[in-house]
Amino acid sequence: MNIGEFEGLARGLIERREAAKNVCITVCSGTGCRACGGEEVVRAFAAELENLGLTGTVELRDTGCHGFCERGPIVVILPEGIFYQRVTVDAVPEIIEQTVRHGKLIERLLYEDPQSKEKVVYEKDVPFYKRQHRLVLANNLLIDPTSIEDYISIGGYQSLVKALAMQPEEIIEIIKRSGLRGRGGAGFPTGRKWEHCRRAKGTIKYVICNGDEGDPGAYMDRSVMEGNPHSVIEGMIIGAYAIGANEGWIYVRNEYPLAVKHLTRAVEQARELGILAGSVLGLDFPFDVRIAKGAGAFVCGEGTALIASIEGKIGVPRQRPPRTTQQGLFGKPTNMNNVETWANVPLIIDKGAEWFSSIGTETSKGTKIFSLVGKVQNTGLVEVPMGATLAQIVYDIGGGAPNGRDVKAIQIGGPSGGCLPKELFYLPIDYDSLVEAGAMMGSGGLIVMDEDTCMVDVARYFSNFLQEESCGKCVTCREGTQRMYEILTDITEGRGKEEDLDLLEELGATVRDASLCGLGQTAPNPVLSTMRYFRGEYLAHITEKRCPAGVCRALTAYRIDPDRCTGCMLCKKQCPQQAIEGERKKPHTIVQDACIRCRICFDVCKVGAVMKTGVEVVHA
């Protein structure tokens, strides 16, 4: 298919979509909603529509992630945009009968604003969506990710046609002027990277999409690959044309089976239409994409380790220079960007550099997708302009901590990021402000922590993750992360000493300054940031042998306040060790020698009679 034939196909598909008058039922089938039964809901809608003879008059669209994962499975009925949440198979006949056929709302399926207690009818009015600025995620609701026709009908691949009419240098200049920076963590200017690769010596060049998203709690890239894979492929083709590459690779971890499936299908469809393979849209520009599945090593998110993995070698980083733009995959100049970066490229080509650069801050342009998880009411994917504050994300979009708890901190930037206290939530989210505060943008994972979170234990958790994921090539990273983890374990188990804090700071600086790759260079961040902002908790563990949050078992015991205890027997019935004594309607007590400090009694007590305290106080 040449450009003229493609434009004819695109016009027909766009006109057909614009002329469509049918009601469209969109069901989120991202991984989050699938885990809640989204696939079964889709099948139930298909069966019910067929039974009622409505298949030809009501459209059913199986889409990618809508973002509001906390409320899945999500159903949005277009064109009105009626938003139903936590939809079950049993509700499907009622939705078709009441809403689709008779225009009546089903109150129990509507979202209730926790502040106003009012029901929200339309998706655009749900506070979670209303306060976002969706660009990359905007089309997930509108397309079936397994249909290239759907993507073309919303303007897909039009940016590619536009770019193919330009000179490669012109494309690079547009990307440079836009201010787009890499969304994978380092934030290197994308246009400059493309320019370096184009100017590199050699006729064989490669482009790579880094989809190895290994941060605990992060799933931004996964949702883009699952929900709109063609946007990534289109961005890669444009980038390859600008750089002078004829082969591309998408590296995606094998733990993302749905993303692998949808990417594979998208590549096949693009080849069938002549958008990929021997001749891109009939031009003298051959380009094809191959998919490499990673085995789940966190270190393979680092560029040189990822390249080694594609080449069939052990995924370990190598020293730089030479940069991958000079000597990358198979020793050839290689340009690597992450999923979100590539997905931004078609938007920039379509709407212009000035449009993109008008969004965000002076040094950080455009929007950024974050996965908002942890102790927050509204978990899910959040896309906001660069420069939005942490408070806006945590409170305005996330709704704060559940059950009336107080938010204590937020961990940003993945396991190599930093933990920032709520006192710093006024900070704008951009590359430079976060680094100054001891954190980093990373790929975009946000983990919210409430007052029941122990910051020493958090540092220990991430240190354990990083020392296990270290490839072991550098002595400083291999031994330093292990030693930091051991010291933190001693502190959480009551063996800590005050001089351990000085040693942790010294170790952190050494690991940061002497490690080869980004994993080691940023590994001390969780430790150093928690020591910087929550030093009092470290001292409580060391000097008082007490965990203020009641998380560290060795330093936490539980007792029952006799003045509050009503003798309801609930804690006694739930205790797995029979460590609670007492009769009905009389105060209970905990036998400390039998207690394993599982905190079940604390969690189930409805009157707040079970108290957390340091072990020394209990045994005094």
GIZIBEL-V365416 format. One record per pair of residues at least 12 apart in sequence whose C-alpha atoms are under 8 Angstrom apart, sorted by the first residue. I is the first residue (numbers start at 1). J is the second residue. If there is no record, write none. Layout:
i j
I J
I J
This chain:
i j
1 273
1 274
1 275
1 281
1 282
2 274
2 280
2 281
2 282
2 283
3 161
3 281
3 282
6 281
10 152
10 153
10 155
11 153
13 149
13 150
13 152
13 153
14 152
14 153
14 154
14 155
15 153
17 153
22 57
22 58
22 59
23 57
23 58
23 59
23 77
23 78
23 79
23 100
24 58
24 59
24 60
24 61
24 77
24 78
24 79
25 58
25 59
25 60
25 61
25 75
25 76
25 77
25 78
26 60
26 61
26 62
26 63
26 75
26 76
26 77
26 78
26 141
26 142
27 41
27 42
27 60
27 61
27 62
27 63
27 73
27 74
27 75
27 76
28 62
28 63
28 64
28 65
28 66
28 72
28 73
28 74
28 75
28 141
29 62
29 63
29 64
29 65
29 73
30 63
30 64
30 65
30 66
30 223
30 226
30 227
31 65
31 223
31 258
32 65
32 69
32 72
33 65
33 69
33 72
33 73
33 74
34 73
36 72
36 73
37 73
37 88
38 72
38 73
38 74
40 89
41 73
41 87
41 88
41 89
41 92
42 62
44 89
44 92
45 60
45 92
45 93
46 60
48 92
48 93
49 96
61 143
61 144
62 143
62 144
63 140
63 141
63 142
63 143
63 144
63 145
63 227
64 140
64 141
64 143
64 144
64 145
64 223
64 226
64 227
64 228
65 140
65 141
65 223
65 224
65 226
65 227
66 137
66 140
66 141
67 380
67 381
67 382
68 128
68 378
68 379
68 380
68 381
69 379
69 380
69 381
70 377
70 378
70 379
70 380
71 85
71 86
72 85
72 86
72 87
73 85
73 86
73 87
73 88
74 86
74 87
75 87
76 123
80 122
81 122
81 123
81 124
82 121
82 122
82 123
83 110
83 111
83 120
83 121
83 122
83 123
84 109
84 110
84 111
85 109
85 110
85 111
86 109
87 109
107 119
111 126
113 126
113 127
127 396
127 397
128 378
128 396
128 397
128 398
129 397
131 396
131 397
132 382
132 383
132 384
132 385
132 397
133 367
133 383
133 384
133 385
134 367
134 383
134 384
135 367
135 383
136 224
136 340
136 343
136 344
137 224
137 383
139 228
140 224
140 227
140 228
143 228
144 227
145 226
145 227
145 228
145 229
145 230
145 262
145 266
146 262
146 265
146 266
147 266
148 230
148 266
148 269
148 270
151 230
156 230
156 231
157 234
157 346
158 350
159 234
159 346
159 347
159 349
159 350
160 234
160 235
160 237
160 238
160 346
162 349
162 350
163 238
163 349
164 238
164 241
167 242
168 241
168 242
168 243
169 242
171 242
171 349
172 191
172 192
172 194
172 195
172 242
173 191
174 191
174 348
174 349
174 352
174 353
175 190
175 191
175 345
175 348
175 353
176 189
176 190
176 191
176 192
177 191
177 353
177 354
177 357
178 348
178 352
178 353
178 354
178 355
178 356
178 357
178 365
179 191
179 353
179 356
179 357
179 363
179 364
179 365
180 341
180 357
180 364
180 365
180 366
181 341
181 364
181 365
182 337
182 338
182 341
183 337
183 338
183 340
183 341
183 368
183 442
183 443
184 337
184 338
184 340
184 341
184 442
184 443
185 413
185 440
185 441
185 442
185 443
185 444
186 441
186 442
187 431
190 337
193 325
193 335
194 239
194 242
194 243
194 335
195 243
196 325
196 326
197 243
197 325
197 326
197 333
197 334
197 335
198 242
198 243
198 244
200 325
200 326
200 333
201 326
201 333
202 332
202 333
203 244
204 245
204 246
204 332
204 333
205 243
205 244
205 245
205 246
205 247
205 332
205 333
205 334
206 240
206 245
206 246
206 247
206 248
206 249
206 329
206 332
206 333
206 334
206 335
207 236
207 239
207 240
207 245
207 247
207 248
207 249
207 334
207 335
207 336
208 236
208 248
208 249
208 250
208 251
208 334
208 335
208 336
208 337
209 236
209 248
209 249
209 250
209 251
209 336
209 337
209 338
209 339
209 342
210 250
210 251
210 252
210 301
210 306
210 336
210 337
210 338
210 339
211 250
211 251
211 252
211 253
211 301
211 338
211 339
212 251
212 252
212 253
212 294
212 296
212 298
212 300
212 301
213 252
213 253
213 298
213 301
213 443
214 296
214 297
214 298
214 301
215 298
215 414
215 415
215 445
216 414
216 415
216 445
217 371
217 373
217 414
217 445
217 446
217 447
218 370
218 371
218 414
218 443
218 444
218 445
218 446
219 371
219 445
220 369
220 370
220 371
220 381
220 444
221 339
221 340
222 256
222 259
223 259
224 339
224 340
225 259
225 262
225 263
225 339
226 258
226 259
226 260
226 262
226 263
229 262
229 263
229 266
230 263
230 266
231 342
231 343
231 346
232 339
232 340
232 342
232 343
233 267
233 342
233 343
234 343
234 346
235 342
235 343
235 344
235 345
235 346
236 248
236 342
237 287
238 345
238 346
240 287
241 285
245 287
246 285
246 286
246 287
246 288
247 287
247 288
247 289
247 290
248 287
248 288
248 289
248 290
249 289
249 290
249 291
249 292
250 289
250 290
250 291
250 292
251 291
251 292
251 293
251 294
251 306
251 310
252 291
252 292
252 293
252 294
253 293
253 294
253 295
253 296
254 293
254 294
254 295
254 296
255 295
255 296
260 293
263 291
264 291
267 289
276 288
276 289
277 289
292 310
294 309
297 315
297 469
298 469
299 315
299 316
299 317
299 469
299 470
299 471
299 519
300 315
300 316
302 317
302 517
302 518
302 519
303 317
303 324
303 336
304 316
304 317
304 318
304 324
304 328
305 317
305 318
307 328
307 329
308 329
310 329
311 329
311 330
315 471
316 471
316 473
317 516
317 517
318 516
318 517
319 516
319 517
359 385
359 386
360 385
360 386
360 387
361 386
361 387
361 430
363 430
363 431
364 386
364 387
364 430
364 431
365 385
365 386
366 385
366 386
367 383
367 384
367 385
367 386
368 383
368 384
368 385
368 386
368 444
369 381
369 382
369 383
369 384
369 444
370 382
370 383
370 443
370 444
370 445
370 446
371 444
371 445
371 446
372 398
372 445
372 446
372 447
372 448
373 446
373 447
373 448
374 447
374 448
374 449
375 400
375 401
375 402
375 407
375 447
375 448
375 449
375 450
376 394
376 398
376 399
376 400
376 401
376 402
376 448
376 449
377 398
377 399
377 400
377 401
377 402
378 397
378 398
378 399
378 400
379 398
382 397
386 428
386 429
386 430
387 428
387 429
387 430
388 428
388 429
389 425
389 426
389 427
389 428
389 429
390 425
390 426
390 427
390 428
390 429
391 425
391 426
394 448
401 450
405 450
405 451
406 450
406 451
407 422
407 448
407 449
407 450
407 451
408 421
408 422
408 448
408 449
408 450
408 451
408 453
409 421
409 422
409 448
409 449
409 450
410 422
410 446
410 447
410 448
410 449
411 445
411 446
411 447
411 448
411 449
412 439
412 440
412 441
412 442
412 444
412 445
412 446
412 447
413 439
413 440
413 441
413 442
413 443
413 444
413 445
413 446
414 442
414 443
414 444
414 445
414 446
415 462
415 463
415 465
415 466
415 523
415 526
416 442
416 462
416 466
416 519
416 522
416 523
416 524
416 525
416 526
417 439
417 440
417 441
417 442
417 522
417 523
417 525
417 526
418 438
418 439
418 440
418 525
418 526
418 528
418 529
418 530
419 439
419 526
419 529
419 530
420 437
420 439
420 529
420 530
420 533
421 533
429 441
438 525
438 528
438 529
439 525
439 529
451 549
452 549
452 550
452 551
453 549
453 551
454 537
454 547
454 548
454 549
454 550
454 551
454 552
455 530
455 534
455 537
456 488
456 492
456 530
456 537
456 538
457 488
457 492
457 551
457 552
458 526
459 488
459 526
459 527
459 530
460 485
460 488
460 489
460 527
462 526
463 481
463 482
463 484
463 485
463 523
463 524
463 526
463 527
464 481
464 482
464 485
466 481
466 519
466 523
467 481
467 482
467 485
470 519
470 520
474 515
474 516
475 515
476 510
476 511
476 514
476 515
476 520
477 511
477 515
477 520
480 507
480 508
480 510
480 511
481 511
481 523
481 524
484 504
484 507
484 508
487 500
487 504
491 538
491 541
491 542
492 541
492 547
492 552
492 554
492 555
493 552
493 553
493 554
493 555
494 541
494 542
494 545
494 554
494 555
495 542
496 541
496 542
497 542
497 543
498 539
498 542
498 543
504 527
504 528
505 528
508 523
508 524
508 525
508 527
508 528
509 524
511 523
511 524
512 524
541 555
544 614
545 614
545 615
545 616
546 613
546 614
546 615
546 616
547 614
548 613
550 612
550 613
553 597
553 598
554 615
555 614
555 615
556 597
556 612
556 613
556 614
556 615
557 592
557 597
557 612
557 613
557 614
557 615
557 618
558 590
558 597
558 599
558 602
558 610
558 611
558 612
558 613
558 618
559 589
559 590
559 610
559 611
559 612
559 613
559 618
560 587
560 588
560 589
560 590
560 609
560 610
560 611
561 587
561 609
561 610
561 611
562 587
562 588
562 609
563 587
563 609
564 607
564 608
564 609
565 586
565 587
565 588
565 607
565 609
565 610
566 585
566 586
566 587
566 607
567 582
567 583
567 584
567 585
567 586
567 587
567 588
568 584
568 585
569 582
569 583
569 584
569 585
570 604
570 605
571 600
571 601
571 602
571 604
571 605
572 601
574 600
574 601
575 600
575 601
577 594
577 595
577 596
578 594
579 591
579 592
579 594
579 595
